[in-house]
Structures are given as C-alpha cells and as structure tokens.
Amino acid sequence: MNNLVFSNFLHRPARTAVSVIGIAIGVLLIVFTVGLANGSMRERAQREANVGAEIFFRPSGSVGLSGSESFSLPLDLVPRVESVEGVRKAVGLGQNMVEVKDSKTGERLIDGIDFATYAPLVGMQVIEGRALGESADEAIVDTAFQYQKGIKIGDKIPIWEREFTIVGTYEPAAGARVKIPLKTMQNQLGGEGKVTAFLLKIDDGAKVETVADNVHKAFPDNQILLTKDLEELYMSSVPALTIFLNVIIGVAAIISALVVLLTMYTTVTERTRQIGIMKSLGLSNPAIAWLITKEALLISFSGIVLGVVLTVVLRGVLGLVTTLEVELSPILLAIVTVVGLIGGALGGLYPALRAARLDAVESLSYE
C-alpha cells in the first residue's frame, strides 16, 4: 500500500511539483512573516537590553516601545536616583523615532547620548573614527549598520530633514543603531535639560529586583523596567501584531487545503478505473479513503519541508544584505507542520470520501 502511495505521488511529477510548491509558498508565508516579525522585535529588545544597565527608569504614563516618550525626566533628578540604595550609576538617555526612507518600516530609532557617561556604562568602544561631541549635527553607528548600509566615515545621513555627518562606528550594538549627541536631540525636540529615560546600573552583588523595588518606592509615579524583561515586554506590546500573524497563518492554511483539494480531486477522477480494480480485488472503502488521504498528507509534508528550506535560504540571503532577523523557533516550525498536515488532511478528505463511494462496476467501465 505504501509503494502504491509513492508511485501515485510520482505518477504525475509536474502536477505533484506544482502542488508541493503551492503548499511551500503557504508555509513560506507563515514562517517568514511570523519569523520576521518576531525576530525583528526580539532583536530590537536584545539590543535595548544590551546597554549594560539592569533597570530602565521611564516617565510615568509611558506606554509602548522606546522612542515614543516625551522629554519629561529632568537631568537634575540624577543625584536623587543615585542616592537610592543599590543604585550605583544613573545615565540619562534620549530616544526618538524618526521617519526615514531607507528602512523597511519607514522609521528608525535614534539615541541621544552623552558619550562621556554612556560609553563606560555600555562598554562602548569606537572602532573607526572618533567619539561624539557634546552638541553638533553628527552621529555614530554600530558596525553591523555600517556594513549593511555601506557607510563610510564622513558620509551624511538624513535625520529630521537635515544632514548628520557620520564621525565614527562603535561596538557592541546596544540600543539604537544610530546615536547622536544628547544636547542636539534635546535642542531639536524642545527637551533642554531633560531626557526620556534613565539607565540604572546597580551595585555589585545587589539583587536587581530588590533595587527595582527601592527605586519604585522612591519614585512611585515613574515606570521601572528590568532590562532582562524587555524582550517579553516588546513581544507583548503590539497586540494587533499577534492578530495579524494569526490571520496570516489561517490564510496560508486555507490556501494549502485548497491546493491539496484540487490536486486530489483531479487525482481521484483520473484513477476512477484504478479504484474500481482495487475494489474488485476486495479493498474496503476505508482502505481506499486512507490511501487517498496518505497521498494528500505526503504532498502536504513535502510542501512543508520545501517551504522551510526556502525560508532558511531566504533568511540567509536577507542576513547578507540587511540587519533584519528571521526567527525560526522550534515552536513555530511545529505549528507550521501541524497546520500544514491538518490543511492537507482536510483538503484530501472530500476526494478520499468520493473515492470510497465510487461503485466498483461503474468504475471499471470508466474511460
């Protein structure tokens, strides 16, 4: 019976290949879209958490991702924050989301930093060029961003509809990929003497949860976030994204089911005489239905494998030309496999039942 399934699978190679490719495109749609969305969010969260600080201190009422807050935290607050038990250092940070033309999303997060205090906290090293000045239309970028965009020292990038000169590159990647002087950002956004967040470094040996509680008690109206929790926060901060991704999975599953349905329906029609012979030899209706279903599942599984392979290839190509991340988690691959096989089984259900109901005598006389 299994040999018959494989022989039927290969009987019409062109049609089988088209069916497998159709399912593979649906799988690619699921894996790549979901993986790209999750990977990009997770990669940004990891960079945000890679700032060398254990606690983010944000203004009260802050919602959503960084870059959307106003400049409302006065830098004069730094001594009071540093006086909290367990806090060793507090560094002001400005963040703003700007519109750009060379980004897939049309936006880019920009950090405003005081290099002298920010760099030691993060462990930032200038790889090429020089560090940021205190206030000028200049920027530094991380080396991955430099490679992706083909940037050289002295090149210009547009920010707020004017040109900023690239004066250096840095490692490691932490926070936004592009950083400008804090005072420049403050002057641009009307936030002189203020920042959007504080990065808090705790004392050696101190428990981050305990220090966070101390800070929260001292500043109950402000938002205290642990950098280790940023990834989970980012992944849950855009509820509409989850709905969108679920719709994508549903549409892809329906497409896969329709591809299998069409393929197996025409297969049953072509094999009417063959089915009549099997019935005359004593093969039961459930056995014939299971035979058709197994072929549908084989087509679905082949499409799933091809779709995952295509995603891996596309992910590699994307990694060579951009800094975007496509996440291929085992959970996502398991969901895709289950959804694909269920779609294939449902698509092959009607053709399988039709084949089982065929009359043996009429099937044998079918031309």
Secondary structure, DSSP 8 states (H G I E B T S, - for coil): -HHHHHHHHHHSHHHHHHHHHHHHHHHHHHHHHHHHHHHHHHHHHHHHH-SS-SEEEE-TT--SSTT---S-EEGGGHHHHHTSTTEEEEEEEEEEEEE-SSSTTSEEEEEEE-HHHHHHHHT-EEEEE----SSSSEEEEEHHHHHHHT--TT-EEEETTEEEEEEEEEES--S-SEEEEHHHHHHHHT-TTEESEEEEEE-TT--HHHHHHHHHHHSTTSEEEEGGGHHHHHHTS-HHHHHHHHHHHHHHHHHHHHHHHHHHHHHHHHTHHHHHHHHHTT--HHHHHHHHHHHHHHHHHHHHHHHHHHHHHHHHHHHHH--------HHHHHHHHHHHHHHHHHHHHHHHHHHHHS-HHHHHT--
